[in-house]
Amino acid sequence: MNDVNVQSPDGVTLVGAGDLTPGNLSDALARAPVLVAADGGANHCAQHGHAPHTVIGDFDSLDPEMRKTLSSTRFVHVAEQD
């Protein structure tokens, strides 16, 4: 497995592909401002106007067009998710 390390003294918000409202994301980012997405969670982040610092996964649920908009994002491919 790839060694993935995202650290912040102020906390990290992790977004998956589940339900997400703009209010939930804003509240989480107020508490933990570094945004990390698990695969398709990056779609939600971008739809709500936020570019994740890092996206981790096999990218099977990440929209290819959405990925193009995330130019400042670090992508960490993890093939062995199962």
C-alpha positions in Angstrom: 0.0 0.0 0.0 1.1 3.6 -0.7 2.3 5.5 2.3 -0.2 8.4 2.5 0.4 11.0 5.1 -1.7 14.2 5.5 -1.0 16.1 8.6 -2.3 19.4 10.0 -2.1 20.8 13.5 -5.5 22.3 12.8 -7.2 19.1 11.8 -8.3 17.3 8.6 -11.8 16.9 7.2 -12.3 13.7 5.3 -15.1 13.5 2.7 -16.4 10.3 1.3 -19.0 9.7 -1.4 -21.9 9.7 1.1 -24.5 12.5 1.5 -23.0 16.0 2.0 -24.6 19.3 2.4 -22.9 22.7 2.1 -23.6 23.4 5.7 -22.0 20.1 6.9 -18.9 20.8 4.8 -18.6 24.4 6.0 -19.0 23.3 9.7 -16.4 20.6 9.3 -13.9 22.9 7.5 -14.4 25.5 10.3 -13.1 22.9 12.8 -10.6 21.0 10.5 -9.6 23.2 7.5 -7.4 20.7 5.5 -9.8 18.9 3.1 -9.1 15.4 2.0 -11.4 13.3 -0.2 -11.8 9.6 -0.5 -12.2 8.9 -4.2 -15.7 10.1 -5.3 -15.9 12.4 -2.3 -13.9 14.8 -4.4 -16.9 15.2 -6.7 -18.9 16.4 -3.7 -16.2 18.8 -2.6 -15.9 20.3 -6.0 -19.6 20.6 -6.4 -19.7 22.7 -3.2 -16.8 24.9 -4.4 -14.0 23.3 -2.5 -10.8 21.8 -4.0 -9.5 19.0 -1.7 -5.8 19.2 -0.7 -5.5 15.4 -1.4 -7.7 12.8 -3.1 -7.0 9.2 -2.1 -8.4 6.1 -3.8 -8.6 4.1 -7.0 -10.5 6.9 -8.7 -13.3 4.6 -10.0 -16.0 6.9 -8.7 -14.2 10.2 -9.4 -15.7 12.0 -12.4 -12.9 12.5 -15.0 -14.2 16.0 -15.9 -14.3 16.9 -12.2 -10.7 15.7 -11.8 -9.6 18.2 -14.5 -11.0 21.1 -12.4 -8.9 20.0 -9.4 -5.5 21.3 -10.7 -4.0 22.1 -7.3 -5.0 18.8 -5.8 -2.6 16.0 -4.9 -3.8 12.6 -6.1 -2.7 9.4 -4.3 -3.7 6.2 -6.2 -4.4 3.2 -4.0 -5.2 0.2 -6.1 -5.7 -2.3 -3.3 -8.7 -0.8 -1.6 -10.5 -4.1 -1.0 
